[in-house]
Amino acid sequence: MARRCEICGKGQIRGTTIHRRGQAKKKGGIGQHVTANTPRTFQPNLQVVRALLGGTHRRIKACANCIKSGRVLKAA
């Protein structure tokens, strides 16, 4: 149950960070060159909320997108 939305199932995804060197052409340089690619992870914006699920109040991890769109019925 770590780092995953319990409503839509959104989780972390992998990507890369591109390190560049040099001045851009539009700034008067000869262009940028890639020196390294390093792996990284993109984390979802998870919040712990008290939600009404099946008639009971539970604490769940929900992404901010689900909370904003009204897919989570928050407990009062």
All heavy atoms as TSV, in Angstrom:
chain	resi	resn	atom	element	x	y	z
A	1	MET	N	N	0.818	-1.185	0.000
A	1	MET	CA	C	0.000	0.000	0.000
A	1	MET	C	C	0.866	1.254	0.000
A	1	MET	O	O	0.407	2.339	0.268
A	1	MET	CB	C	-0.911	-0.009	1.227
A	1	MET	CG	C	-2.003	1.023	1.169
A	1	MET	SD	S	-3.085	0.958	2.591
A	1	MET	CE	C	-2.127	1.827	3.800
A	2	ALA	N	N	2.123	1.120	-0.293
A	2	ALA	CA	C	3.010	2.269	-0.237
A	2	ALA	C	C	2.986	3.032	-1.552
A	2	ALA	O	O	3.097	2.451	-2.625
A	2	ALA	CB	C	4.421	1.809	0.073
A	3	ARG	N	N	2.821	4.343	-1.462
A	3	ARG	CA	C	2.915	5.259	-2.603
A	3	ARG	C	C	1.997	4.879	-3.756
A	3	ARG	O	O	2.400	4.873	-4.910
A	3	ARG	CB	C	4.353	5.348	-3.094
A	3	ARG	CG	C	5.275	6.028	-2.116
A	3	ARG	CD	C	6.532	6.505	-2.811
A	3	ARG	NE	N	7.455	7.095	-1.860
A	3	ARG	CZ	C	8.611	6.564	-1.525
A	3	ARG	NH1	N	8.991	5.432	-2.057
A	3	ARG	NH2	N	9.382	7.153	-0.661
A	4	ARG	N	N	0.759	4.538	-3.434
A	4	ARG	CA	C	-0.219	4.233	-4.468
A	4	ARG	C	C	-1.572	4.750	-4.011
A	4	ARG	O	O	-1.975	4.547	-2.880
A	4	ARG	CB	C	-0.279	2.727	-4.723
A	4	ARG	CG	C	-1.140	2.383	-5.918
A	4	ARG	CD	C	-0.818	1.030	-6.482
A	4	ARG	NE	N	0.537	0.906	-7.010
A	4	ARG	CZ	C	0.877	1.245	-8.250
A	4	ARG	NH1	N	-0.006	1.749	-9.056
A	4	ARG	NH2	N	2.104	1.072	-8.669
A	5	CYS	N	N	-2.275	5.432	-4.933
A	5	CYS	CA	C	-3.605	5.953	-4.628
A	5	CYS	C	C	-4.571	4.775	-4.541
A	5	CYS	O	O	-4.601	3.917	-5.421
A	5	CYS	CB	C	-4.036	6.938	-5.703
A	5	CYS	SG	S	-5.702	7.580	-5.492
A	6	GLU	N	N	-5.394	4.763	-3.474
A	6	GLU	CA	C	-6.338	3.666	-3.295
A	6	GLU	C	C	-7.590	3.849	-4.143
A	6	GLU	O	O	-8.390	2.922	-4.249
A	6	GLU	CB	C	-6.719	3.539	-1.818
A	6	GLU	CG	C	-5.558	3.144	-0.936
A	6	GLU	CD	C	-5.968	2.912	0.486
A	6	GLU	OE1	O	-7.097	2.447	0.722
A	6	GLU	OE2	O	-5.150	3.198	1.383
A	7	ILE	N	N	-7.778	4.993	-4.757
A	7	ILE	CA	C	-8.946	5.246	-5.586
A	7	ILE	C	C	-8.643	4.940	-7.056
A	7	ILE	O	O	-9.301	4.118	-7.686
A	7	ILE	CB	C	-9.419	6.705	-5.439
A	7	ILE	CG1	C	-9.676	7.055	-3.966
A	7	ILE	CG2	C	-10.655	6.954	-6.289
A	7	ILE	CD1	C	-10.759	6.226	-3.312
A	8	CYS	N	N	-7.621	5.581	-7.618
A	8	CYS	CA	C	-7.344	5.414	-9.049
A	8	CYS	C	C	-6.146	4.511	-9.327
A	8	CYS	O	O	-5.921	4.110	-10.468
A	8	CYS	CB	C	-7.123	6.774	-9.703
A	8	CYS	SG	S	-5.654	7.642	-9.133
A	9	GLY	N	N	-5.342	4.194	-8.309
A	9	GLY	CA	C	-4.198	3.306	-8.507
A	9	GLY	C	C	-2.952	3.996	-9.021
A	9	GLY	O	O	-2.002	3.334	-9.430
A	10	LYS	N	N	-2.925	5.331	-8.997
A	10	LYS	CA	C	-1.755	6.060	-9.480
A	10	LYS	C	C	-0.567	5.776	-8.571
A	10	LYS	O	O	-0.675	5.805	-7.351
A	10	LYS	CB	C	-2.049	7.558	-9.491
A	10	LYS	CG	C	-0.906	8.411	-9.999
A	10	LYS	CD	C	-1.199	9.881	-9.834
A	10	LYS	CE	C	-2.240	10.328	-10.810
A	10	LYS	NZ	N	-2.412	11.793	-10.776
A	11	GLY	N	N	0.583	5.476	-9.159
A	11	GLY	CA	C	1.792	5.179	-8.393
A	11	GLY	C	C	2.979	5.910	-8.971
A	11	GLY	O	O	2.850	6.781	-9.833
A	12	GLN	N	N	4.156	5.550	-8.487
A	12	GLN	CA	C	5.352	6.227	-8.965
A	12	GLN	C	C	5.740	5.692	-10.344
A	12	GLN	O	O	5.502	4.535	-10.670
A	12	GLN	CB	C	6.498	6.051	-7.980
A	12	GLN	CG	C	7.045	4.651	-7.850
A	12	GLN	CD	C	8.182	4.583	-6.856
A	12	GLN	OE1	O	8.424	5.520	-6.123
A	12	GLN	NE2	N	8.862	3.471	-6.820
A	13	ILE	N	N	6.348	6.569	-11.153
A	13	ILE	CA	C	6.838	6.173	-12.471
A	13	ILE	C	C	8.297	6.577	-12.582
A	13	ILE	O	O	8.766	7.469	-11.869
A	13	ILE	CB	C	6.004	6.791	-13.621
A	13	ILE	CG1	C	6.001	8.303	-13.545
A	13	ILE	CG2	C	4.593	6.260	-13.616
A	13	ILE	CD1	C	5.375	8.972	-14.729
A	14	ARG	N	N	9.001	5.912	-13.468
A	14	ARG	CA	C	10.432	6.168	-13.627
A	14	ARG	C	C	10.673	7.072	-14.813
A	14	ARG	O	O	9.946	7.060	-15.796
A	14	ARG	CB	C	11.182	4.851	-13.825
A	14	ARG	CG	C	11.172	3.980	-12.584
A	14	ARG	CD	C	11.963	2.718	-12.776
A	14	ARG	NE	N	13.310	2.963	-13.235
A	14	ARG	CZ	C	14.360	3.146	-12.441
A	14	ARG	NH1	N	14.204	3.104	-11.147
A	14	ARG	NH2	N	15.558	3.348	-12.942
A	15	GLY	N	N	11.716	7.856	-14.690
A	15	GLY	CA	C	12.129	8.746	-15.763
A	15	GLY	C	C	13.619	9.005	-15.643
A	15	GLY	O	O	14.323	8.330	-14.894
A	16	THR	N	N	14.110	10.000	-16.379
A	16	THR	CA	C	15.525	10.337	-16.316
A	16	THR	C	C	15.691	11.841	-16.169
A	16	THR	O	O	14.849	12.624	-16.609
A	16	THR	CB	C	16.280	9.894	-17.592
A	16	THR	OG1	O	15.651	10.478	-18.726
A	16	THR	CG2	C	16.291	8.405	-17.735
A	17	THR	N	N	16.770	12.220	-15.526
A	17	THR	CA	C	17.198	13.607	-15.463
A	17	THR	C	C	18.342	13.766	-16.448
A	17	THR	O	O	19.313	13.009	-16.407
A	17	THR	CB	C	17.678	13.968	-14.045
A	17	THR	OG1	O	16.602	13.770	-13.135
A	17	THR	CG2	C	18.108	15.421	-13.978
A	18	ILE	N	N	18.212	14.733	-17.343
A	18	ILE	CA	C	19.226	14.949	-18.376
A	18	ILE	C	C	20.106	16.119	-17.955
A	18	ILE	O	O	19.615	17.226	-17.742
A	18	ILE	CB	C	18.569	15.227	-19.741
A	18	ILE	CG1	C	17.705	14.046	-20.150
A	18	ILE	CG2	C	19.627	15.507	-20.796
A	18	ILE	CD1	C	16.892	14.290	-21.394
A	19	HIS	N	N	21.402	15.869	-17.803
A	19	HIS	CA	C	22.359	16.922	-17.463
A	19	HIS	C	C	22.959	17.459	-18.750
A	19	HIS	O	O	23.463	16.695	-19.578
A	19	HIS	CB	C	23.459	16.371	-16.548
A	19	HIS	CG	C	22.937	15.907	-15.229
A	19	HIS	ND1	N	22.658	16.770	-14.208
A	19	HIS	CD2	C	22.631	14.676	-14.775
A	19	HIS	CE1	C	22.196	16.094	-13.178
A	19	HIS	NE2	N	22.170	14.808	-13.496
A	20	ARG	N	N	22.887	18.764	-18.898
A	20	ARG	CA	C	23.391	19.397	-20.115
A	20	ARG	C	C	24.522	20.356	-19.777
A	20	ARG	O	O	24.607	20.866	-18.671
A	20	ARG	CB	C	22.258	20.146	-20.818
A	20	ARG	CG	C	21.196	19.235	-21.372
A	20	ARG	CD	C	20.162	20.022	-22.158
A	20	ARG	NE	N	19.207	19.156	-22.787
A	20	ARG	CZ	C	18.051	18.808	-22.253
A	20	ARG	NH1	N	17.724	19.260	-21.055
A	20	ARG	NH2	N	17.221	18.018	-22.899
A	21	ARG	N	N	25.372	20.626	-20.775
A	21	ARG	CA	C	26.521	21.498	-20.607
A	21	ARG	C	C	26.598	22.413	-21.812
A	21	ARG	O	O	26.338	21.988	-22.929
A	21	ARG	CB	C	27.773	20.635	-20.502
A	21	ARG	CG	C	29.034	21.395	-20.328
A	21	ARG	CD	C	30.145	20.427	-19.966
A	21	ARG	NE	N	31.347	21.194	-19.728
A	21	ARG	CZ	C	32.437	21.079	-20.461
A	21	ARG	NH1	N	32.486	20.223	-21.448
A	21	ARG	NH2	N	33.487	21.816	-20.190
A	22	GLY	N	N	26.924	23.645	-21.596
A	22	GLY	CA	C	27.085	24.599	-22.688
A	22	GLY	C	C	25.958	25.612	-22.719
A	22	GLY	O	O	24.922	25.457	-22.083
A	23	GLN	N	N	26.173	26.664	-23.481
A	23	GLN	CA	C	25.187	27.741	-23.594
A	23	GLN	C	C	24.271	27.473	-24.788
A	23	GLN	O	O	24.714	27.016	-25.846
A	23	GLN	CB	C	25.905	29.080	-23.761
A	23	GLN	CG	C	25.006	30.274	-23.598
A	23	GLN	CD	C	25.771	31.568	-23.661
A	23	GLN	OE1	O	26.871	31.621	-24.187
A	23	GLN	NE2	N	25.194	32.622	-23.122
A	24	ALA	N	N	22.986	27.751	-24.613
A	24	ALA	CA	C	22.006	27.513	-25.671
A	24	ALA	C	C	22.298	28.386	-26.882
A	24	ALA	O	O	22.850	29.487	-26.765
A	24	ALA	CB	C	20.612	27.792	-25.149
A	25	LYS	N	N	21.905	27.910	-28.057
A	25	LYS	CA	C	22.147	28.659	-29.294
A	25	LYS	C	C	21.425	29.986	-29.293
A	25	LYS	O	O	21.963	30.990	-29.755
A	25	LYS	CB	C	21.715	27.831	-30.496
A	25	LYS	CG	C	22.665	26.721	-30.850
A	25	LYS	CD	C	22.270	26.075	-32.152
A	25	LYS	CE	C	23.274	25.009	-32.542
A	25	LYS	NZ	N	22.941	24.400	-33.826
A	26	LYS	N	N	20.188	30.012	-28.769
A	26	LYS	CA	C	19.440	31.260	-28.791
A	26	LYS	C	C	19.976	32.277	-27.792
A	26	LYS	O	O	19.577	33.435	-27.821
A	26	LYS	CB	C	17.961	31.001	-28.545
A	26	LYS	CG	C	17.596	30.464	-27.192
A	26	LYS	CD	C	16.101	30.235	-27.100
A	26	LYS	CE	C	15.700	29.682	-25.763
A	26	LYS	NZ	N	14.254	29.438	-25.706
A	27	LYS	N	N	20.899	31.849	-26.933
A	27	LYS	CA	C	21.551	32.782	-26.014
A	27	LYS	C	C	22.954	33.151	-26.470
A	27	LYS	O	O	23.719	33.753	-25.733
A	27	LYS	CB	C	21.618	32.179	-24.607
A	27	LYS	CG	C	20.271	32.042	-23.944
A	27	LYS	CD	C	20.411	31.574	-22.525
A	27	LYS	CE	C	19.055	31.500	-21.851
A	27	LYS	NZ	N	19.169	30.992	-20.476
A	28	GLY	N	N	23.299	32.743	-27.690
A	28	GLY	CA	C	24.584	33.135	-28.255
A	28	GLY	C	C	25.666	32.084	-28.175
A	28	GLY	O	O	26.806	32.351	-28.550
A	29	GLY	N	N	25.352	30.889	-27.714
A	29	GLY	CA	C	26.353	29.843	-27.597
A	29	GLY	C	C	26.358	28.932	-28.810
A	29	GLY	O	O	25.711	29.201	-29.830
A	30	ILE	N	N	27.090	27.836	-28.688
A	30	ILE	CA	C	27.177	26.889	-29.803
A	30	ILE	C	C	26.244	25.708	-29.606
A	30	ILE	O	O	26.265	24.750	-30.376
A	30	ILE	CB	C	28.626	26.377	-29.990
A	30	ILE	CG1	C	29.101	25.668	-28.733
A	30	ILE	CG2	C	29.538	27.506	-30.362
A	30	ILE	CD1	C	30.358	24.862	-28.937
A	31	GLY	N	N	25.427	25.749	-28.562
A	31	GLY	CA	C	24.458	24.691	-28.326
A	31	GLY	C	C	24.799	23.879	-27.089
A	31	GLY	O	O	25.942	23.842	-26.653
A	32	GLN	N	N	23.770	23.244	-26.543
A	32	GLN	CA	C	23.968	22.426	-25.352
A	32	GLN	C	C	24.280	20.992	-25.743
A	32	GLN	O	O	23.817	20.496	-26.769
A	32	GLN	CB	C	22.720	22.462	-24.475
A	32	GLN	CG	C	22.495	23.802	-23.819
A	32	GLN	CD	C	21.398	23.736	-22.793
A	32	GLN	OE1	O	20.456	22.975	-22.928
A	32	GLN	NE2	N	21.514	24.539	-21.758
A	33	HIS	N	N	25.076	20.343	-24.902
A	33	HIS	CA	C	25.437	18.954	-25.124
A	33	HIS	C	C	25.065	18.150	-23.886
A	33	HIS	O	O	25.270	18.604	-22.762
A	33	HIS	CB	C	26.937	18.814	-25.398
A	33	HIS	CG	C	27.409	19.645	-26.541
A	33	HIS	ND1	N	27.083	19.376	-27.848
A	33	HIS	CD2	C	28.139	20.784	-26.583
A	33	HIS	CE1	C	27.618	20.300	-28.637
A	33	HIS	NE2	N	28.264	21.170	-27.883
A	34	VAL	N	N	24.548	16.949	-24.095
A	34	VAL	CA	C	24.157	16.088	-22.989
A	34	VAL	C	C	25.400	15.404	-22.443
A	34	VAL	O	O	26.183	14.815	-23.192
A	34	VAL	CB	C	23.114	15.043	-23.461
A	34	VAL	CG1	C	22.812	14.060	-22.358
A	34	VAL	CG2	C	21.860	15.734	-23.930
A	35	THR	N	N	25.589	15.494	-21.121
A	35	THR	CA	C	26.758	14.867	-20.504
A	35	THR	C	C	26.393	13.607	-19.725
A	35	THR	O	O	27.236	12.733	-19.563
A	35	THR	CB	C	27.466	15.848	-19.555
A	35	THR	OG1	O	26.552	16.259	-18.549
A	35	THR	CG2	C	27.958	17.064	-20.312
A	36	ALA	N	N	25.157	13.515	-19.222
A	36	ALA	CA	C	24.782	12.344	-18.430
A	36	ALA	C	C	23.273	12.223	-18.366
A	36	ALA	O	O	22.556	13.214	-18.422
A	36	ALA	CB	C	25.355	12.431	-17.024
A	37	ASN	N	N	22.791	10.976	-18.260
A	37	ASN	CA	C	21.390	10.673	-17.960
A	37	ASN	C	C	21.383	9.882	-16.668
A	37	ASN	O	O	22.050	8.851	-16.558
A	37	ASN	CB	C	20.751	9.814	-19.055
A	37	ASN	CG	C	20.394	10.617	-20.286
A	37	ASN	OD1	O	20.396	11.830	-20.239
A	37	ASN	ND2	N	20.083	9.935	-21.359
A	38	THR	N	N	20.633	10.379	-15.675
A	38	THR	CA	C	20.547	9.655	-14.415
A	38	THR	C	C	19.096	9.299	-14.164
A	38	THR	O	O	18.199	10.095	-14.440
A	38	THR	CB	C	21.079	10.500	-13.247
A	38	THR	OG1	O	20.357	11.717	-13.193
A	38	THR	CG2	C	22.550	10.794	-13.408
A	39	PRO	N	N	18.829	8.103	-13.643
A	39	PRO	CA	C	17.449	7.700	-13.386
A	39	PRO	C	C	16.871	8.450	-12.200
A	39	PRO	O	O	17.579	8.805	-11.254
A	39	PRO	CB	C	17.543	6.207	-13.108
A	39	PRO	CG	C	18.941	5.987	-12.682
A	39	PRO	CD	C	19.772	7.014	-13.366
A	40	ARG	N	N	15.566	8.674	-12.234
A	40	ARG	CA	C	14.850	9.290	-11.125
A	40	ARG	C	C	13.437	8.748	-11.117
A	40	ARG	O	O	13.015	8.083	-12.056
A	40	ARG	CB	C	14.837	10.810	-11.236
A	40	ARG	CG	C	14.140	11.322	-12.470
A	40	ARG	CD	C	13.688	12.749	-12.321
A	40	ARG	NE	N	12.589	12.823	-11.345
A	40	ARG	CZ	C	11.925	13.921	-11.083
A	40	ARG	NH1	N	12.220	15.033	-11.684
A	40	ARG	NH2	N	10.951	13.923	-10.209
A	41	THR	N	N	12.689	9.035	-10.032
A	41	THR	CA	C	11.309	8.599	-9.941
A	41	THR	C	C	10.419	9.811	-9.743
A	41	THR	O	O	10.792	10.765	-9.058
A	41	THR	CB	C	11.105	7.620	-8.768
A	41	THR	OG1	O	11.511	8.243	-7.563
A	41	THR	CG2	C	11.877	6.341	-8.983
A	42	PHE	N	N	9.247	9.776	-10.342
A	42	PHE	CA	C	8.236	10.797	-10.166
A	42	PHE	C	C	7.211	10.257	-9.176
A	42	PHE	O	O	6.593	9.230	-9.426
A	42	PHE	CB	C	7.553	11.127	-11.499
A	42	PHE	CG	C	8.464	11.788	-12.487
A	42	PHE	CD1	C	9.190	11.039	-13.386
A	42	PHE	CD2	C	8.585	13.166	-12.511
A	42	PHE	CE1	C	10.024	11.647	-14.298
A	42	PHE	CE2	C	9.417	13.782	-13.420
A	42	PHE	CZ	C	10.141	13.024	-14.318
A	43	GLN	N	N	7.047	10.952	-8.040
A	43	GLN	CA	C	6.154	10.494	-6.990
A	43	GLN	C	C	4.783	11.147	-7.134
A	43	GLN	O	O	4.691	12.329	-7.467
A	43	GLN	CB	C	6.716	10.855	-5.607
A	43	GLN	CG	C	8.123	10.352	-5.351
A	43	GLN	CD	C	8.192	8.852	-5.244
A	43	GLN	OE1	O	7.182	8.193	-5.002
A	43	GLN	NE2	N	9.378	8.300	-5.421
A	44	PRO	N	N	3.698	10.408	-6.897
A	44	PRO	CA	C	2.371	11.004	-6.929
A	44	PRO	C	C	2.149	11.871	-5.687
A	44	PRO	O	O	2.763	11.648	-4.642
A	44	PRO	CB	C	1.424	9.799	-6.931
A	44	PRO	CG	C	2.204	8.730	-6.258
A	44	PRO	CD	C	3.641	8.967	-6.623
A	45	ASN	N	N	1.264	12.841	-5.804
A	45	ASN	CA	C	0.942	13.741	-4.694
A	45	ASN	C	C	-0.128	13.067	-3.834
A	45	ASN	O	O	-1.324	13.291	-4.018
A	45	ASN	CB	C	0.459	15.083	-5.245
A	45	ASN	CG	C	0.234	16.096	-4.159
A	45	ASN	OD1	O	0.511	15.851	-2.997
A	45	ASN	ND2	N	-0.288	17.241	-4.540
A	46	LEU	N	N	0.310	12.220	-2.898
A	46	LEU	CA	C	-0.614	11.454	-2.064
A	46	LEU	C	C	-0.879	12.179	-0.753
A	46	LEU	O	O	0.030	12.748	-0.147
A	46	LEU	CB	C	-0.049	10.063	-1.761
A	46	LEU	CG	C	0.057	9.118	-2.933
A	46	LEU	CD1	C	0.599	7.782	-2.466
A	46	LEU	CD2	C	-1.273	8.928	-3.609
A	47	GLN	N	N	-2.124	12.147	-0.328
A	47	GLN	CA	C	-2.548	12.729	0.938
A	47	GLN	C	C	-3.301	11.653	1.716
A	47	GLN	O	O	-4.006	10.839	1.130
A	47	GLN	CB	C	-3.485	13.924	0.710
A	47	GLN	CG	C	-2.938	14.975	-0.237
A	47	GLN	CD	C	-1.739	15.697	0.338
A	47	GLN	OE1	O	-1.666	15.909	1.541
A	47	GLN	NE2	N	-0.811	16.061	-0.518
A	48	VAL	N	N	-3.154	11.668	3.029
A	48	VAL	CA	C	-3.911	10.758	3.889
A	48	VAL	C	C	-5.178	11.491	4.316
A	48	VAL	O	O	-5.107	12.554	4.930
A	48	VAL	CB	C	-3.090	10.318	5.111
A	48	VAL	CG1	C	-3.920	9.443	6.024
A	48	VAL	CG2	C	-1.851	9.585	4.664
A	49	VAL	N	N	-6.343	10.945	3.949
A	49	VAL	CA	C	-7.622	11.586	4.262
A	49	VAL	C	C	-8.539	10.568	4.933
A	49	VAL	O	O	-8.416	9.366	4.729
A	49	VAL	CB	C	-8.318	12.145	2.996
A	49	VAL	CG1	C	-7.529	13.280	2.413
A	49	VAL	CG2	C	-8.530	11.068	1.968
A	50	ARG	N	N	-9.448	11.104	5.749
A	50	ARG	CA	C	-10.501	10.268	6.327
A	50	ARG	C	C	-11.643	10.267	5.326
A	50	ARG	O	O	-12.240	11.298	5.054
A	50	ARG	CB	C	-10.959	10.829	7.668
A	50	ARG	CG	C	-9.940	10.637	8.777
A	50	ARG	CD	C	-10.490	11.059	10.120
A	50	ARG	NE	N	-11.558	10.167	10.526
A	50	ARG	CZ	C	-12.726	10.576	11.034
A	50	ARG	NH1	N	-12.989	11.851	11.153
A	50	ARG	NH2	N	-13.637	9.708	11.412
A	51	ALA	N	N	-11.960	9.094	4.791
A	51	ALA	CA	C	-12.985	8.988	3.750
A	51	ALA	C	C	-14.082	8.035	4.204
A	51	ALA	O	O	-13.879	7.177	5.064
A	51	ALA	CB	C	-12.369	8.489	2.455
A	52	LEU	N	N	-15.227	8.218	3.600
A	52	LEU	CA	C	-16.387	7.366	3.875
A	52	LEU	C	C	-16.425	6.285	2.804
A	52	LEU	O	O	-16.741	6.544	1.649
A	52	LEU	CB	C	-17.667	8.207	3.850
A	52	LEU	CG	C	-18.953	7.528	4.282
A	52	LEU	CD1	C	-18.837	7.114	5.744
A	52	LEU	CD2	C	-20.125	8.468	4.095
A	53	LEU	N	N	-16.070	5.058	3.201
A	53	LEU	CA	C	-16.041	3.928	2.267
A	53	LEU	C	C	-16.921	2.811	2.820
A	53	LEU	O	O	-16.670	2.296	3.908
A	53	LEU	CB	C	-14.617	3.396	2.081
A	53	LEU	CG	C	-13.643	4.282	1.319
A	53	LEU	CD1	C	-12.277	3.640	1.300
A	53	LEU	CD2	C	-14.125	4.494	-0.094
A	54	GLY	N	N	-17.952	2.462	2.076
A	54	GLY	CA	C	-18.825	1.370	2.481
A	54	GLY	C	C	-19.558	1.628	3.787
A	54	GLY	O	O	-19.813	0.710	4.547
A	55	GLY	N	N	-19.850	2.874	4.065
A	55	GLY	CA	C	-20.576	3.216	5.279
A	55	GLY	C	C	-19.710	3.364	6.518
A	55	GLY	O	O	-20.215	3.643	7.602
A	56	THR	N	N	-18.391	3.181	6.382
A	56	THR	CA	C	-17.490	3.334	7.524
A	56	THR	C	C	-16.436	4.384	7.198
A	56	THR	O	O	-16.111	4.622	6.030
A	56	THR	CB	C	-16.787	2.009	7.860
A	56	THR	OG1	O	-16.025	1.586	6.730
A	56	THR	CG2	C	-17.783	0.931	8.224
A	57	HIS	N	N	-15.890	5.001	8.233
A	57	HIS	CA	C	-14.824	5.982	8.066
A	57	HIS	C	C	-13.486	5.257	8.076
A	57	HIS	O	O	-13.198	4.491	8.991
A	57	HIS	CB	C	-14.858	7.019	9.196
A	57	HIS	CG	C	-16.136	7.787	9.259
A	57	HIS	ND1	N	-16.647	8.468	8.184
A	57	HIS	CD2	C	-17.010	7.984	10.271
A	57	HIS	CE1	C	-17.771	9.064	8.526
A	57	HIS	NE2	N	-18.029	8.773	9.796
A	58	ARG	N	N	-12.694	5.496	7.050
A	58	ARG	CA	C	-11.373	4.894	6.949
A	58	ARG	C	C	-10.364	5.947	6.567
A	58	ARG	O	O	-10.687	6.911	5.895
A	58	ARG	CB	C	-11.345	3.799	5.872
A	58	ARG	CG	C	-11.939	2.488	6.318
A	58	ARG	CD	C	-11.723	1.404	5.273
A	58	ARG	NE	N	-10.333	1.326	4.871
A	58	ARG	CZ	C	-9.942	0.980	3.648
A	58	ARG	NH1	N	-10.826	0.696	2.723
A	58	ARG	NH2	N	-8.672	0.925	3.345
A	59	ARG	N	N	-9.120	5.740	6.994
A	59	ARG	CA	C	-8.025	6.599	6.552
A	59	ARG	C	C	-7.415	5.953	5.313
A	59	ARG	O	O	-6.974	4.798	5.367
A	59	ARG	CB	C	-6.976	6.734	7.647
A	59	ARG	CG	C	-7.465	7.481	8.866
A	59	ARG	CD	C	-6.426	7.462	9.952
A	59	ARG	NE	N	-5.297	8.311	9.625
A	59	ARG	CZ	C	-5.152	9.572	10.036
A	59	ARG	NH1	N	-6.068	10.104	10.796
A	59	ARG	NH2	N	-4.109	10.281	9.696
A	60	ILE	N	N	-7.406	6.679	4.215
A	60	ILE	CA	C	-6.872	6.142	2.963
A	60	ILE	C	C	-5.858	7.114	2.394
A	60	ILE	O	O	-5.827	8.285	2.757
A	60	ILE	CB	C	-7.990	5.880	1.919
A	60	ILE	CG1	C	-8.676	7.185	1.521
A	60	ILE	CG2	C	-8.985	4.868	2.428
A	60	ILE	CD1	C	-9.579	7.048	0.332
A	61	LYS	N	N	-5.027	6.581	1.513
A	61	LYS	CA	C	-4.104	7.416	0.753
A	61	LYS	C	C	-4.753	7.694	-0.586
A	61	LYS	O	O	-5.042	6.767	-1.353
A	61	LYS	CB	C	-2.771	6.710	0.540
A	61	LYS	CG	C	-1.935	6.592	1.783
A	61	LYS	CD	C	-0.622	5.923	1.468
A	61	LYS	CE	C	0.191	5.711	2.709
A	61	LYS	NZ	N	1.431	4.983	2.431
A	62	ALA	N	N	-4.983	8.969	-0.883
A	62	ALA	CA	C	-5.605	9.362	-2.145
A	62	ALA	C	C	-4.766	10.454	-2.782
A	62	ALA	O	O	-4.200	11.302	-2.082
A	62	ALA	CB	C	-7.027	9.852	-1.913
A	63	CYS	N	N	-4.665	10.431	-4.107
A	63	CYS	CA	C	-3.913	11.469	-4.788
A	63	CYS	C	C	-4.727	12.765	-4.790
A	63	CYS	O	O	-5.950	12.758	-4.650
A	63	CYS	CB	C	-3.545	11.039	-6.206
A	63	CYS	SG	S	-4.926	10.816	-7.320
A	64	ALA	N	N	-4.028	13.872	-4.951
A	64	ALA	CA	C	-4.676	15.182	-4.908
A	64	ALA	C	C	-5.684	15.337	-6.046
A	64	ALA	O	O	-6.701	16.018	-5.894
A	64	ALA	CB	C	-3.633	16.285	-4.974
A	65	ASN	N	N	-5.427	14.680	-7.159
A	65	ASN	CA	C	-6.354	14.762	-8.293
A	65	ASN	C	C	-7.699	14.122	-7.960
A	65	ASN	O	O	-8.750	14.644	-8.325
A	65	ASN	CB	C	-5.716	14.075	-9.506
A	65	ASN	CG	C	-6.387	14.443	-10.796
A	65	ASN	OD1	O	-7.235	15.335	-10.826
A	65	ASN	ND2	N	-6.016	13.766	-11.860
A	66	CYS	N	N	-7.690	13.001	-7.254
A	66	CYS	CA	C	-8.945	12.346	-6.854
A	66	CYS	C	C	-9.690	13.186	-5.823
A	66	CYS	O	O	-10.920	13.253	-5.846
A	66	CYS	CB	C	-8.665	10.960	-6.298
A	66	CYS	SG	S	-8.170	9.754	-7.540
A	67	ILE	N	N	-8.976	13.814	-4.911
A	67	ILE	CA	C	-9.617	14.635	-3.891
A	67	ILE	C	C	-10.267	15.857	-4.531
A	67	ILE	O	O	-11.409	16.210	-4.227
A	67	ILE	CB	C	-8.598	15.044	-2.817
A	67	ILE	CG1	C	-8.081	13.809	-2.082
A	67	ILE	CG2	C	-9.217	16.022	-1.818
A	67	ILE	CD1	C	-6.909	14.088	-1.166
A	68	LYS	N	N	-9.560	16.508	-5.458
A	68	LYS	CA	C	-10.078	17.715	-6.097
A	68	LYS	C	C	-11.258	17.419	-7.004
A	68	LYS	O	O	-12.174	18.225	-7.127
A	68	LYS	CB	C	-8.977	18.397	-6.907
A	68	LYS	CG	C	-7.967	19.124	-6.053
A	68	LYS	CD	C	-6.738	19.517	-6.842
A	68	LYS	CE	C	-7.088	20.511	-7.918
A	68	LYS	NZ	N	-5.888	21.001	-8.627
A	69	SER	N	N	-11.264	16.260	-7.656
A	69	SER	CA	C	-12.327	15.943	-8.596
A	69	SER	C	C	-13.581	15.395	-7.905
A	69	SER	O	O	-14.594	15.176	-8.554
A	69	SER	CB	C	-11.846	14.923	-9.633
A	69	SER	OG	O	-11.544	13.705	-9.005
A	70	GLY	N	N	-13.517	15.163	-6.591
A	70	GLY	CA	C	-14.694	14.692	-5.855
A	70	GLY	C	C	-14.876	13.193	-5.852
A	70	GLY	O	O	-15.946	12.707	-5.477
A	71	ARG	N	N	-13.867	12.429	-6.243
A	71	ARG	CA	C	-13.988	10.977	-6.226
A	71	ARG	C	C	-13.856	10.417	-4.819
A	71	ARG	O	O	-14.181	9.265	-4.578
A	71	ARG	CB	C	-12.929	10.348	-7.127
A	71	ARG	CG	C	-13.279	10.474	-8.600
A	71	ARG	CD	C	-12.240	9.822	-9.445
A	71	ARG	NE	N	-11.393	10.866	-9.989
A	71	ARG	CZ	C	-10.315	10.669	-10.703
A	71	ARG	NH1	N	-9.919	9.447	-10.942
A	71	ARG	NH2	N	-9.620	11.667	-11.163
A	72	VAL	N	N	-13.369	11.240	-3.871
A	72	VAL	CA	C	-13.251	10.837	-2.475
A	72	VAL	C	C	-14.297	11.582	-1.682
A	72	VAL	O	O	-14.350	12.803	-1.693
A	72	VAL	CB	C	-11.837	11.161	-1.933
A	72	VAL	CG1	C	-11.749	10.798	-0.465
A	72	VAL	CG2	C	-10.786	10.433	-2.726
A	73	LEU	N	N	-15.167	10.837	-0.993
A	73	LEU	CA	C	-16.170	11.444	-0.127
A	73	LEU	C	C	-15.567	11.558	1.262
A	73	LEU	O	O	-15.399	10.566	1.965
A	73	LEU	CB	C	-17.442	10.583	-0.094
A	73	LEU	CG	C	-18.612	11.167	0.676
A	73	LEU	CD1	C	-19.059	12.488	0.050
A	73	LEU	CD2	C	-19.763	10.193	0.699
A	74	LYS	N	N	-15.179	12.791	1.635
A	74	LYS	CA	C	-14.477	12.998	2.892
A	74	LYS	C	C	-15.431	12.867	4.065
A	74	LYS	O	O	-16.596	13.270	4.000
A	74	LYS	CB	C	-13.824	14.371	2.902
A	74	LYS	CG	C	-12.689	14.488	1.889
A	74	LYS	CD	C	-12.141	15.880	1.848
A	74	LYS	CE	C	-11.085	16.036	2.886
A	74	LYS	NZ	N	-10.365	17.311	2.776
A	75	ALA	N	N	-14.927	12.266	5.147
A	75	ALA	CA	C	-15.729	12.097	6.369
A	75	ALA	C	C	-15.671	13.381	7.176
A	75	ALA	O	O	-14.651	14.049	7.262
A	75	ALA	CB	C	-15.165	10.945	7.195
A	76	ALA	N	N	-16.813	13.743	7.752
A	76	ALA	CA	C	-16.879	14.989	8.521
A	76	ALA	C	C	-16.433	14.807	9.950
A	76	ALA	O	O	-16.264	13.776	10.473
A	76	ALA	CB	C	-18.308	15.521	8.507
